[in-house]
Amino acid sequence: MAILEDAFKGGNIVTGIGLVIGVAVIAPVIIPMLRPIAKSLIKAGVIAYEQGRVAVAELSEQATDVMAEARSELAEAGHATAEGATEGTAH
């Protein structure tokens, strides 16, 4: 770590030049290796996004179904209460 600190502080210009040349030589070898890894990570991200989108859609559908059932039950209960009130006054 001291080598990097010296190179960036200007303490040892030769070390800095050596790092730049080393990166320039190694980069063409490393970059082709990184491309498949990056592609795999992107594929995994797309798959995770799609699965999440499907899960949210299913959850939304289930929530809509439950809400519709609750409204239906409330409507039936309201209708039964209204009928009971009109029958009670008619007698």
C-alpha positions as CSV (number, residue, x, y, z in Angstrom):
1,M,0.0,0.0,0.0
2,A,2.9,2.3,0.7
3,I,4.0,1.9,-2.9
4,L,0.7,3.2,-4.2
5,E,0.7,6.1,-1.7
6,D,4.2,7.1,-2.7
7,A,3.3,6.9,-6.4
8,F,0.2,9.2,-6.0
9,K,2.0,11.6,-3.7
10,G,4.8,12.0,-6.2
11,G,7.4,10.6,-3.8
12,N,8.6,8.1,-6.4
13,I,8.0,9.0,-10.0
14,V,9.5,5.7,-11.3
15,T,7.0,3.7,-9.3
16,G,4.1,5.8,-10.8
17,I,5.4,5.3,-14.3
18,G,5.8,1.6,-13.7
19,L,2.2,1.3,-12.5
20,V,0.9,3.1,-15.5
21,I,2.9,0.9,-17.9
22,G,1.9,-2.2,-16.0
23,V,-1.8,-1.3,-16.2
24,A,-1.4,-0.5,-19.9
25,V,0.2,-3.9,-20.5
26,I,-2.2,-5.9,-18.3
27,A,-5.4,-4.2,-19.3
28,P,-5.7,-5.8,-22.7
29,V,-5.4,-9.2,-21.0
30,I,-7.8,-8.5,-18.2
31,I,-10.6,-6.7,-20.1
32,P,-11.6,-9.6,-22.3
33,M,-11.8,-11.7,-19.1
34,L,-14.0,-9.2,-17.4
35,R,-16.5,-9.0,-20.3
36,P,-18.1,-12.4,-19.8
37,I,-18.3,-11.8,-16.0
38,A,-20.0,-8.4,-16.6
39,K,-22.3,-10.0,-19.1
40,S,-23.2,-12.8,-16.6
41,L,-23.9,-10.2,-13.9
42,I,-26.2,-8.2,-16.3
43,K,-28.0,-11.4,-17.3
44,A,-28.6,-12.2,-13.6
45,G,-29.8,-8.7,-13.0
46,V,-32.3,-9.0,-15.9
47,I,-33.6,-12.4,-14.7
48,A,-34.0,-11.0,-11.1
49,Y,-35.8,-8.0,-12.4
50,E,-38.2,-10.1,-14.5
51,Q,-38.9,-12.5,-11.5
52,G,-39.5,-9.5,-9.3
53,R,-41.9,-8.0,-11.8
54,V,-43.9,-11.2,-12.0
55,A,-44.0,-11.5,-8.2
56,V,-45.3,-8.0,-7.8
57,A,-47.9,-8.6,-10.5
58,E,-49.1,-11.7,-8.8
59,L,-49.2,-9.9,-5.4
60,S,-51.2,-7.1,-6.9
61,E,-53.6,-9.5,-8.5
62,Q,-54.1,-11.3,-5.2
63,A,-54.6,-8.0,-3.3
64,T,-57.2,-7.0,-5.9
65,D,-59.0,-10.3,-5.5
66,V,-59.1,-9.9,-1.7
67,M,-60.3,-6.3,-2.0
68,A,-63.1,-7.4,-4.4
69,E,-64.1,-10.2,-2.0
70,A,-64.2,-7.8,1.0
71,R,-66.3,-5.3,-1.0
72,S,-68.7,-8.1,-2.0
73,E,-69.0,-9.2,1.6
74,L,-69.6,-5.6,2.8
75,A,-72.3,-5.2,0.1
76,E,-74.0,-8.4,1.1
77,A,-73.9,-7.4,4.8
78,G,-75.2,-4.0,4.0
79,H,-78.0,-5.4,1.9
80,A,-78.9,-7.9,4.7
81,T,-78.9,-5.1,7.3
82,A,-81.1,-2.9,5.1
83,E,-83.6,-5.8,4.6
84,G,-83.7,-6.5,8.3
85,A,-84.4,-2.9,9.1
86,T,-87.3,-2.7,6.6
87,E,-88.8,-6.0,7.8
88,G,-88.6,-4.9,11.4
89,T,-90.5,-1.7,10.7
90,A,-93.1,-3.4,8.5
91,H,-94.3,-5.7,11.3
